Amino acid sequence: MAKLMHLVKLSVGTETVEDLLAWQSSPRAQGSDGYPRHVTRMWPKREEALLKGGSIYWVVKGFLQCRQEILRLDEVIGEDGIRRCAIVLNPRVIRTTTAKKRPFQGWRYLEPDHAPRDLPSQQTEEDPLPAELAGALADIGVI
């Protein structure tokens, strides 16, 4: 039996979480059901684990900043006849504690134990660390 799993994905072309939200509210980013979706070439091999309540954690400008629950995976056949996977998402975006992420292609699986914490619902960003402390943590790869 598969255990819960999450995805980490770069939000390419967005500068802020608000940019991600604006893109997802556009007709191009939504299916006929009105839910935002992210279409990708590969089908996740851990589909069962993702659909146990998994989320996609978005990396915006080099920092993991928010997540959305994965509702389902839909098959999409492009105009080129190639099968793709539409990751259908809950429109509610949950802000998380930030974590620095290096660029990567595709997605990465994320174990629940390594997932950043959700911020309280009213909070849109973390309380800033003092610059000296933030720099020292970044130097050793913590943030």
Salt bridges, closest charged atoms under 4 A:
GLU15 OE1 - LYS61 NZ 3.54
GLU18 OE2 - ARG95 NH2 2.47
ASP33 OD1 - ARG37 NH2 3.42
ASP33 OD2 - ARG72 NH2 2.28
ASP74 OD2 - ARG37 NH1 3.51
ASP74 OD1 - ARG72 NE 2.93
GLU75 OE2 - ARG83 NE 2.69
ASP80 OD2 - ARG84 NH2 2.96
GLU111 OE1 - LYS3 NZ 2.97
ASP118 OD2 - ARG67 NH2 2.75
